[in-house]
Amino acid sequence: MSAIVVTGIGVISSLGNNVQENFSVLKKGDTGIGKAVYVNSRYADMMPFAEVKVSTEDLRTRLEINDHSITRTQLLALHAIKEVISHRGLTSEEVSDRTTALIVASTVGGMYLTDELYHDANQATESSVYISNYDCASVALFLQEYLGLHGFSNTINTACSSGANAVQFGLRLIKHNIVKRAIVGGVDCLSKFTINGFNALNILSDESCRPFDNNRKGLNLGEGAGFLILERLEDAPKEKILAVISGYSNSNDAFHPSALSDEGIGPVKCMEQALQMAQLKPQAIDYINTHGTGTMNNDRVEGMSMKKIFGEHIPLFISAKSIIGHTLGAASAVESVFTVLAIQNQMAFASRNFHLADEVAGLIPNTQVKEHTINHALLNSFGFGGNCSSLIFSAYQ
């Protein structure tokens, strides 16, 4: 089987509105976490969030979308997918060809407009303009129609591991010769619905999150969209190749609706299997983009799981969520873009807000942006229900 490579990237996050803006902030070691301005939530004044610095109306204007039933989730996705298509240089004919697949990860979907839909329902009208855009599949359907896509399309919703699983789904479609290329990624926006839900779990922090720190208090929610284009090596223009996806795996220990097992059964399994697929020993990994949410359960279990894989010689690692918050279904898609940027620039980005190692796991993330040789990078993404995924990105030689 030919190698599968990344030939395009596109992103919008709290760090910036495109790949270059995101990379510039990552390079400086700055953060996108702060006070939310646009989200409609009473918690906006109580907790920090990682909000995209563009209003929904401005997004509509930039994208020339006049339909006000189109959600912020859909607009963020369209913004990033336009960049990834342009970055790869695909023609409109290539995008619409049946050999091009679209796999979108999302957990929020049109739930961003739950209040508006509820208001319409109480007006006893026949229907609401928000119904068709309510479920998570509405994002992929909107992109299909807008871009004139005729190929295979699907929506992945496995909670926080959705983005990584969208990448894996695209990889498998190519591997089995179902499609020639796949546009894969994830998107989610901040919404009252998800803020209230995560607050009910008591895992939101009232300060900037501090993954792997012993005194961590929880996560910060964020929003954004990240997309990649995947192709077979022999189909890809050499000058467009950014990285190789050499290994991937998904496991599910179904331990708990919202927590990882103390033994790290799921995380260990998916890391092991990704390494086996890539035919790599643990010591070959140079850099890890951890799931790293800043919650007590995740960081301790992920840290102990990494110790089971790597022993006491843990590769240099970061948590991107200390920079862009937890973007839910977009998380591992946006972080995949960041990992590709790390490989392309041979640069380790920095975790923020770390002061004291967890008393059990005892791991210390990288806290300074620096040059770093990265031949192979591991990305972890763990979702509710024990759905765990790992991806291995390798430098193209």
LUMLUM-529241 format. One record per residue (C-alpha): residue number from 1; residue in one letter; chain; z, y, x. Coordinates in steps of 0.05 Angstrom, whole numbers, plus 5000, padded with zeros to 4 digits. Layout:
N
SITE:k:r:c:up:north:east
SITE:NUM:a:A:Z:Y:X
...
This chain:
397
SITE:k:r:c:up:north:east
SITE:1:m:A:5000:5000:5000
SITE:2:s:A:4980:5068:5027
SITE:3:a:A:5034:5120:5039
SITE:4:i:A:5047:5170:4983
SITE:5:v:A:5052:5242:5006
SITE:6:v:A:5074:5310:4980
SITE:7:t:A:5015:5359:4979
SITE:8:g:A:5043:5417:4939
SITE:9:i:A:5109:5449:4920
SITE:10:g:A:5130:5502:4870
SITE:11:v:A:5199:5529:4851
SITE:12:i:A:5237:5583:4814
SITE:13:s:A:5312:5586:4820
SITE:14:s:A:5369:5635:4827
SITE:15:l:A:5346:5646:4899
SITE:16:g:A:5277:5672:4881
SITE:17:n:A:5215:5665:4840
SITE:18:n:A:5172:5624:4887
SITE:19:v:A:5175:5579:4948
SITE:20:q:A:5174:5635:4999
SITE:21:e:A:5230:5674:4966
SITE:22:n:A:5273:5612:4960
SITE:23:f:A:5261:5594:5033
SITE:24:s:A:5278:5664:5056
SITE:25:v:A:5346:5661:5022
SITE:26:l:A:5359:5590:5047
SITE:27:k:A:5343:5612:5117
SITE:28:k:A:5394:5668:5112
SITE:29:g:A:5448:5622:5084
SITE:30:d:A:5457:5666:5023
SITE:31:t:A:5472:5644:4952
SITE:32:g:A:5444:5651:4882
SITE:33:i:A:5512:5640:4849
SITE:34:g:A:5542:5701:4816
SITE:35:k:A:5550:5736:4749
SITE:36:a:A:5503:5715:4694
SITE:37:v:A:5466:5771:4658
SITE:38:y:A:5417:5739:4611
SITE:39:v:A:5452:5677:4584
SITE:40:n:A:5484:5683:4515
SITE:41:s:A:5554:5656:4526
SITE:42:r:A:5624:5684:4522
SITE:43:y:A:5637:5647:4588
SITE:44:a:A:5588:5692:4625
SITE:45:d:A:5644:5740:4642
SITE:46:m:A:5693:5685:4660
SITE:47:m:A:5655:5640:4707
SITE:48:p:A:5600:5646:4759
SITE:49:f:A:5531:5617:4745
SITE:50:a:A:5466:5610:4785
SITE:51:e:A:5419:5647:4739
SITE:52:v:A:5345:5661:4752
SITE:53:k:A:5341:5736:4762
SITE:54:v:A:5287:5747:4710
SITE:55:s:A:5297:5757:4635
SITE:56:t:A:5262:5712:4585
SITE:57:e:A:5221:5772:4561
SITE:58:d:A:5199:5787:4632
SITE:59:l:A:5179:5715:4641
SITE:60:r:A:5137:5719:4578
SITE:61:t:A:5103:5782:4603
SITE:62:r:A:5088:5753:4671
SITE:63:l:A:5060:5689:4642
SITE:64:e:A:5025:5725:4584
SITE:65:i:A:5060:5683:4532
SITE:66:n:A:5067:5719:4465
SITE:67:d:A:5098:5663:4424
SITE:68:h:A:5172:5677:4418
SITE:69:s:A:5188:5606:4398
SITE:70:i:A:5170:5584:4468
SITE:71:t:A:5236:5571:4504
SITE:72:r:A:5262:5596:4570
SITE:73:t:A:5260:5523:4594
SITE:74:q:A:5185:5520:4580
SITE:75:l:A:5173:5587:4614
SITE:76:l:A:5210:5568:4677
SITE:77:a:A:5170:5503:4680
SITE:78:l:A:5104:5538:4671
SITE:79:h:A:5122:5589:4725
SITE:80:a:A:5137:5534:4777
SITE:81:i:A:5079:5489:4757
SITE:82:k:A:5029:5546:4765
SITE:83:e:A:5054:5555:4836
SITE:84:v:A:5050:5481:4854
SITE:85:i:A:4979:5476:4828
SITE:86:s:A:4959:5538:4867
SITE:87:h:A:4996:5514:4929
SITE:88:r:A:4958:5449:4929
SITE:89:g:A:4893:5484:4910
SITE:90:l:A:4876:5439:4851
SITE:91:t:A:4819:5462:4808
SITE:92:s:A:4825:5465:4732
SITE:93:e:A:4780:5404:4728
SITE:94:e:A:4826:5364:4775
SITE:95:v:A:4887:5385:4735
SITE:96:s:A:4856:5365:4668
SITE:97:d:A:4826:5300:4695
SITE:98:r:A:4854:5236:4666
SITE:99:t:A:4872:5213:4736
SITE:100:t:A:4925:5268:4741
SITE:101:a:A:4994:5252:4711
SITE:102:l:A:5049:5300:4691
SITE:103:i:A:5122:5276:4693
SITE:104:v:A:5174:5327:4671
SITE:105:a:A:5249:5319:4677
SITE:106:s:A:5294:5360:4630
SITE:107:t:A:5360:5353:4595
SITE:108:v:A:5364:5420:4558
SITE:109:g:A:5293:5425:4530
SITE:110:g:A:5293:5469:4468
SITE:111:m:A:5368:5464:4459
SITE:112:y:A:5367:5533:4491
SITE:113:l:A:5349:5558:4421
SITE:114:t:A:5401:5517:4382
SITE:115:d:A:5432:5579:4351
SITE:116:e:A:5365:5605:4328
SITE:117:l:A:5347:5538:4297
SITE:118:y:A:5415:5534:4263
SITE:119:h:A:5405:5604:4235
SITE:120:d:A:5338:5585:4206
SITE:121:a:A:5366:5521:4176
SITE:122:n:A:5419:5561:4139
SITE:123:q:A:5366:5607:4109
SITE:124:a:A:5340:5549:4066
SITE:125:t:A:5269:5560:4089
SITE:126:e:A:5219:5504:4091
SITE:127:s:A:5219:5499:4166
SITE:128:s:A:5233:5536:4231
SITE:129:v:A:5187:5557:4287
SITE:130:y:A:5238:5528:4335
SITE:131:i:A:5235:5456:4311
SITE:132:s:A:5173:5435:4350
SITE:133:n:A:5203:5462:4415
SITE:134:y:A:5273:5434:4406
SITE:135:d:A:5272:5366:4440
SITE:136:c:A:5266:5354:4515
SITE:137:a:A:5195:5327:4509
SITE:138:s:A:5172:5395:4484
SITE:139:v:A:5167:5421:4555
SITE:140:a:A:5116:5368:4577
SITE:141:l:A:5078:5376:4511
SITE:142:f:A:5075:5452:4521
SITE:143:l:A:5050:5444:4593
SITE:144:q:A:4998:5393:4571
SITE:145:e:A:4969:5439:4520
SITE:146:y:A:4973:5502:4562
SITE:147:l:A:4940:5470:4623
SITE:148:g:A:4891:5426:4585
SITE:149:l:A:4919:5362:4614
SITE:150:h:A:4888:5297:4590
SITE:151:g:A:4922:5247:4636
SITE:152:f:A:4986:5206:4629
SITE:153:s:A:5048:5247:4613
SITE:154:n:A:5121:5230:4604
SITE:155:t:A:5190:5262:4599
SITE:156:i:A:5250:5236:4637
SITE:157:n:A:5321:5249:4613
SITE:158:t:A:5373:5211:4654
SITE:159:a:A:5421:5270:4657
SITE:160:c:A:5431:5298:4727
SITE:161:s:A:5387:5247:4762
SITE:162:s:A:5327:5264:4719
SITE:163:g:A:5288:5302:4772
SITE:164:a:A:5292:5246:4823
SITE:165:n:A:5272:5196:4771
SITE:166:a:A:5212:5238:4751
SITE:167:v:A:5190:5235:4824
SITE:168:q:A:5200:5159:4824
SITE:169:f:A:5161:5151:4759
SITE:170:g:A:5102:5190:4789
SITE:171:l:A:5106:5148:4853
SITE:172:r:A:5101:5084:4813
SITE:173:l:A:5042:5108:4772
SITE:174:i:A:5004:5122:4837
SITE:175:k:A:5028:5058:4870
SITE:176:h:A:5001:5016:4812
SITE:177:n:A:4934:5053:4811
SITE:178:i:A:4946:5082:4742
SITE:179:v:A:4933:5152:4766
SITE:180:k:A:4905:5186:4828
SITE:181:r:A:4957:5241:4833
SITE:182:a:A:5021:5261:4797
SITE:183:i:A:5052:5329:4783
SITE:184:v:A:5126:5314:4781
SITE:185:g:A:5188:5356:4774
SITE:186:g:A:5243:5382:4731
SITE:187:v:A:5267:5442:4693
SITE:188:d:A:5329:5466:4657
SITE:189:c:A:5356:5533:4636
SITE:190:l:A:5426:5559:4624
SITE:191:s:A:5445:5555:4552
SITE:192:k:A:5506:5562:4508
SITE:193:f:A:5498:5488:4488
SITE:194:t:A:5505:5460:4559
SITE:195:i:A:5557:5511:4582
SITE:196:n:A:5602:5492:4524
SITE:197:g:A:5590:5418:4537
SITE:198:f:A:5608:5421:4611
SITE:199:n:A:5667:5466:4596
SITE:200:a:A:5692:5413:4547
SITE:201:l:A:5691:5363:4605
SITE:202:n:A:5736:5411:4645
SITE:203:i:A:5690:5409:4705
SITE:204:l:A:5667:5481:4709
SITE:205:s:A:5697:5523:4765
SITE:206:d:A:5720:5595:4754
SITE:207:e:A:5698:5611:4826
SITE:208:s:A:5638:5594:4869
SITE:209:c:A:5638:5519:4877
SITE:210:r:A:5659:5487:4943
SITE:211:p:A:5629:5417:4949
SITE:212:f:A:5668:5367:4991
SITE:213:d:A:5725:5415:5001
SITE:214:n:A:5794:5387:4988
SITE:215:n:A:5810:5445:4941
SITE:216:r:A:5746:5443:4901
SITE:217:k:A:5754:5461:4827
SITE:218:g:A:5689:5439:4796
SITE:219:l:A:5616:5458:4791
SITE:220:n:A:5576:5521:4774
SITE:221:l:A:5518:5512:4726
SITE:222:g:A:5450:5539:4747
SITE:223:e:A:5379:5540:4722
SITE:224:g:A:5309:5534:4751
SITE:225:a:A:5247:5491:4758
SITE:226:g:A:5217:5452:4816
SITE:227:f:A:5152:5413:4819
SITE:228:l:A:5116:5372:4871
SITE:229:i:A:5046:5342:4874
SITE:230:l:A:5043:5270:4899
SITE:231:e:A:4980:5235:4923
SITE:232:r:A:4959:5175:4964
SITE:233:l:A:4951:5190:5038
SITE:234:e:A:4877:5173:5037
SITE:235:d:A:4864:5220:4978
SITE:236:a:A:4902:5279:5007
SITE:237:p:A:4871:5335:5049
SITE:238:k:A:4907:5329:5116
SITE:239:e:A:4921:5403:5119
SITE:240:k:A:4959:5399:5053
SITE:241:i:A:5006:5342:5071
SITE:242:l:A:5078:5368:5073
SITE:243:a:A:5118:5303:5076
SITE:244:v:A:5116:5229:5062
SITE:245:i:A:5160:5196:5009
SITE:246:s:A:5178:5133:5048
SITE:247:g:A:5233:5104:5004
SITE:248:y:A:5264:5110:4935
SITE:249:s:A:5311:5073:4890
SITE:250:n:A:5347:5078:4824
SITE:251:s:A:5410:5039:4804
SITE:252:n:A:5457:5042:4745
SITE:253:d:A:5528:5015:4746
SITE:254:a:A:5542:5040:4675
SITE:255:f:A:5614:5050:4697
SITE:256:h:A:5632:5111:4655
SITE:257:p:A:5597:5163:4612
SITE:258:s:A:5609:5220:4662
SITE:259:a:A:5641:5192:4725
SITE:260:l:A:5622:5148:4785
SITE:261:s:A:5661:5085:4799
SITE:262:d:A:5714:5091:4853
SITE:263:e:A:5677:5038:4894
SITE:264:g:A:5613:5078:4891
SITE:265:i:A:5574:5017:4867
SITE:266:g:A:5514:5057:4841
SITE:267:p:A:5509:5107:4899
SITE:268:v:A:5515:5053:4953
SITE:269:k:A:5463:5009:4919
SITE:270:c:A:5410:5063:4911
SITE:271:m:A:5419:5088:4983
SITE:272:e:A:5415:5017:5010
SITE:273:q:A:5352:5001:4970
SITE:274:a:A:5317:5066:4989
SITE:275:l:A:5330:5051:5063
SITE:276:q:A:5304:4980:5054
SITE:277:m:A:5240:5005:5021
SITE:278:a:A:5229:5056:5077
SITE:279:q:A:5244:5001:5128
SITE:280:l:A:5294:5046:5161
SITE:281:k:A:5362:5034:5191
SITE:282:p:A:5417:5083:5169
SITE:283:q:A:5418:5115:5238
SITE:284:a:A:5345:5137:5228
SITE:285:i:A:5367:5188:5175
SITE:286:d:A:5373:5257:5205
SITE:287:y:A:5393:5298:5144
SITE:288:i:A:5422:5287:5075
SITE:289:n:A:5416:5331:5014
SITE:290:t:A:5476:5304:4976
SITE:291:h:A:5487:5306:4901
SITE:292:g:A:5549:5346:4920
SITE:293:t:A:5570:5376:4854
SITE:294:g:A:5638:5403:4874
SITE:295:t:A:5675:5359:4823
SITE:296:m:A:5734:5317:4845
SITE:297:n:A:5702:5251:4826
SITE:298:n:A:5632:5260:4852
SITE:299:d:A:5647:5288:4921
SITE:300:r:A:5701:5237:4938
SITE:301:v:A:5659:5178:4914
SITE:302:e:A:5595:5203:4946
SITE:303:g:A:5632:5216:5011
SITE:304:m:A:5662:5146:5012
SITE:305:s:A:5594:5116:4993
SITE:306:m:A:5560:5151:5051
SITE:307:k:A:5614:5123:5097
SITE:308:k:A:5598:5053:5072
SITE:309:i:A:5525:5064:5090
SITE:310:f:A:5531:5104:5154
SITE:311:g:A:5600:5086:5180
SITE:312:e:A:5634:5143:5218
SITE:313:h:A:5567:5171:5242
SITE:314:i:A:5548:5211:5180
SITE:315:p:A:5482:5249:5189
SITE:316:l:A:5484:5324:5181
SITE:317:f:A:5489:5338:5106
SITE:318:i:A:5492:5394:5056
SITE:319:s:A:5502:5407:4983
SITE:320:a:A:5448:5452:4955
SITE:321:k:A:5491:5461:4892
SITE:322:s:A:5537:5506:4933
SITE:323:i:A:5476:5553:4937
SITE:324:i:A:5438:5545:4870
SITE:325:g:A:5491:5513:4826
SITE:326:h:A:5478:5450:4786
SITE:327:t:A:5411:5457:4752
SITE:328:l:A:5419:5392:4713
SITE:329:g:A:5351:5359:4700
SITE:330:a:A:5319:5406:4751
SITE:331:a:A:5371:5392:4806
SITE:332:s:A:5338:5338:4847
SITE:333:a:A:5269:5366:4835
SITE:334:v:A:5288:5435:4862
SITE:335:e:A:5327:5401:4918
SITE:336:s:A:5267:5358:4934
SITE:337:v:A:5228:5422:4946
SITE:338:f:A:5285:5446:4991
SITE:339:t:A:5285:5380:5029
SITE:340:v:A:5210:5385:5041
SITE:341:l:A:5221:5456:5067
SITE:342:a:A:5276:5431:5114
SITE:343:i:A:5227:5379:5143
SITE:344:q:A:5169:5428:5147
SITE:345:n:A:5211:5479:5184
SITE:346:q:A:5256:5429:5222
SITE:347:m:A:5315:5468:5196
SITE:348:a:A:5382:5447:5168
SITE:349:f:A:5405:5492:5111
SITE:350:a:A:5478:5508:5100
SITE:351:s:A:5531:5488:5050
SITE:352:r:A:5575:5546:5028
SITE:353:n:A:5649:5556:5012
SITE:354:f:A:5674:5496:5052
SITE:355:h:A:5742:5504:5085
SITE:356:l:A:5782:5439:5086
SITE:357:a:A:5757:5367:5084
SITE:358:d:A:5776:5322:5026
SITE:359:e:A:5839:5284:5043
SITE:360:v:A:5807:5217:5026
SITE:361:a:A:5734:5222:5044
SITE:362:g:A:5745:5271:5101
SITE:363:l:A:5673:5292:5108
SITE:364:i:A:5650:5360:5134
SITE:365:p:A:5582:5388:5110
SITE:366:n:A:5537:5431:5153
SITE:367:t:A:5559:5503:5143
SITE:368:q:A:5510:5541:5189
SITE:369:v:A:5434:5546:5182
SITE:370:k:A:5405:5518:5247
SITE:371:e:A:5345:5485:5278
SITE:372:h:A:5350:5410:5270
SITE:373:t:A:5302:5353:5283
SITE:374:i:A:5288:5319:5217
SITE:375:n:A:5243:5259:5217
SITE:376:h:A:5275:5226:5156
SITE:377:a:A:5317:5261:5102
SITE:378:l:A:5356:5227:5047
SITE:379:l:A:5365:5260:4978
SITE:380:n:A:5419:5235:4930
SITE:381:s:A:5420:5248:4856
SITE:382:f:A:5473:5218:4810
SITE:383:g:A:5472:5224:4734
SITE:384:f:A:5519:5212:4676
SITE:385:g:A:5525:5139:4655
SITE:386:g:A:5522:5116:4727
SITE:387:n:A:5448:5130:4735
SITE:388:c:A:5440:5140:4810
SITE:389:s:A:5377:5154:4850
SITE:390:s:A:5359:5165:4923
SITE:391:l:A:5295:5190:4955
SITE:392:i:A:5275:5188:5028
SITE:393:f:A:5227:5243:5052
SITE:394:s:A:5196:5233:5121
SITE:395:a:A:5158:5279:5167
SITE:396:y:A:5082:5267:5167
SITE:397:q:A:5062:5245:5237
